[in-house]
Amino acid sequence: MGRLFFLVLIAVLLGLAVWWISREWSGNADRVARAKSEVRGYLERMGSELVQLDTDDGSALDALGEAVDRMNTARAQLAAATTLGQVRVARETARGGLYFIRKARMAMGLDPGPPLPR
């Protein structure tokens, strides 16, 4: 009897975990649209920063190259994103690009700019 109760408890806990994960990763259309809009703002910020920055410093150029790669990857991820989880991945990629822009600005001796979004 104790073994059966234990197995039922485990099955219920696994079911709850699957439900929670699917709810978090799927999201509804409004939440996905809002999240995509937020990431598009980060990508616009990255694009404007990349257009403005010009340097001959090797480490700053490397950081800017990484930022460009992250921006292109985030754009592709965002275009293909249909779930909240996929948008979160694009958001983290965009945050990585913003990090490299800050790193390039510091290598150039400039103010690093606004803090990274949370």
TILO-508270 format. One record per residue (C-alpha): x, y, z; residue in three letters. Coordinates in Angstrom, 3 decimals, decimal comma. Layout:
BEGIN
       east      north         up   residuo
          X          Y          Z       Ala
...
***
This chain:
BEGIN
       east      north         up   residuo
      0,000      0,000      0,000       Met
      2,836      2,398      0,876       Gly
      4,615      1,627     -2,384       Arg
      1,462      2,377     -4,419       Leu
      0,974      5,695     -2,604       Phe
      4,599      6,611     -3,317       Phe
      4,214      5,807     -7,039       Leu
      1,011      7,846     -7,292       Val
      2,697     10,756     -5,519       Leu
      5,646     10,621     -7,931       Ile
      3,267     10,503    -10,926       Ala
      1,356     13,532     -9,643       Val
      4,563     15,491     -9,049       Leu
      5,849     14,643    -12,531       Leu
      2,521     15,707    -14,022       Gly
      2,679     19,036    -12,205       Leu
      6,253     19,594    -13,365       Ala
      5,323     18,901    -17,000       Val
      2,311     21,209    -16,752       Trp
      4,387     24,011    -15,207       Trp
      7,170     23,763    -17,790       Ile
      4,762     23,663    -20,730       Ser
      2,858     26,664    -19,356       Arg
      6,022     28,673    -18,875       Glu
      7,503     27,847    -22,267       Trp
      4,382     28,182    -24,359       Ser
      2,917     31,435    -23,020       Gly
     -0,020     33,133    -24,624       Asn
      0,084     35,268    -27,748       Ala
     -0,033     38,585    -25,864       Asp
      2,885     37,693    -23,627       Arg
      4,912     36,506    -26,624       Val
      4,133     39,723    -28,534       Ala
      5,145     41,905    -25,552       Arg
      8,353     39,957    -25,066       Ala
      9,185     40,220    -28,775       Lys
      8,615     43,966    -28,623       Ser
     11,036     44,239    -25,708       Glu
     13,719     42,290    -27,590       Val
     13,187     44,427    -30,706       Arg
     13,962     47,468    -28,555       Gly
     17,243     45,897    -27,493       Tyr
     18,079     45,124    -31,119       Leu
     17,323     48,704    -32,173       Glu
     19,559     49,979    -29,386       Arg
     22,327     47,646    -30,535       Met
     21,961     48,752    -34,141       Gly
     22,180     52,436    -33,299       Ser
     25,206     51,875    -31,067       Glu
     26,985     49,874    -33,757       Leu
     26,401     52,586    -36,354       Val
     27,790     55,286    -34,057       Gln
     30,905     53,490    -32,804       Leu
     34,063     53,655    -34,919       Asp
     37,453     52,498    -33,705       Thr
     40,862     51,212    -34,715       Asp
     41,487     49,509    -31,360       Asp
     41,862     45,745    -31,797       Gly
     40,058     44,686    -28,641       Ser
     37,203     47,109    -29,320       Ala
     36,901     45,784    -32,883       Leu
     36,738     42,228    -31,576       Asp
     34,010     43,190    -29,121       Ala
     32,060     45,009    -31,840       Leu
     32,373     41,959    -34,086       Gly
     30,937     39,789    -31,311       Glu
     28,113     42,289    -30,819       Ala
     27,264     42,166    -34,541       Val
     27,217     38,361    -34,446       Asp
     24,943     38,365    -31,402       Arg
     22,630     40,923    -32,977       Met
     22,253     38,898    -36,176       Asn
     21,697     35,696    -34,209       Thr
     19,115     37,358    -31,952       Ala
     17,262     38,721    -34,989       Arg
     17,089     35,271    -36,536       Ala
     15,987     33,707    -33,244       Gln
     13,329     36,375    -32,751       Leu
     11,979     35,951    -36,267       Ala
     11,564     32,212    -35,692       Ala
     10,250     32,500    -32,122       Ala
      6,713     31,290    -31,517       Thr
      6,880     30,577    -27,791       Thr
      7,857     32,598    -24,769       Leu
     10,817     30,307    -24,161       Gly
     12,179     30,953    -27,647       Gln
     11,804     34,702    -27,146       Val
     13,720     34,385    -23,871       Arg
     16,601     32,749    -25,731       Val
     16,630     35,618    -28,255       Ala
     16,545     38,093    -25,366       Arg
     19,585     36,528    -23,727       Glu
     21,430     36,592    -27,045       Thr
     20,588     40,284    -27,440       Ala
     21,754     40,964    -23,881       Arg
     25,049     39,309    -24,806       Gly
     25,390     41,703    -27,741       Gly
     24,726     44,682    -25,486       Leu
     27,400     43,372    -23,124       Tyr
     29,945     43,335    -25,944       Phe
     28,975     46,874    -26,958       Ile
     29,646     48,012    -23,383       Arg
     32,956     46,160    -23,484       Lys
     33,916     47,897    -26,757       Ala
     32,958     51,309    -25,387       Arg
     35,133     50,744    -22,320       Met
     38,052     49,598    -24,523       Ala
     37,669     52,829    -26,486       Met
     37,799     54,875    -23,279       Gly
     34,140     55,909    -23,527       Leu
     31,386     55,788    -20,953       Asp
     30,020     52,227    -21,049       Pro
     26,494     53,570    -21,526       Gly
     23,301     52,410    -19,874       Pro
     23,356     49,249    -17,782       Pro
     22,373     45,929    -19,285       Leu
     18,670     45,137    -19,123       Pro
     17,632     42,537    -16,564       Arg
***
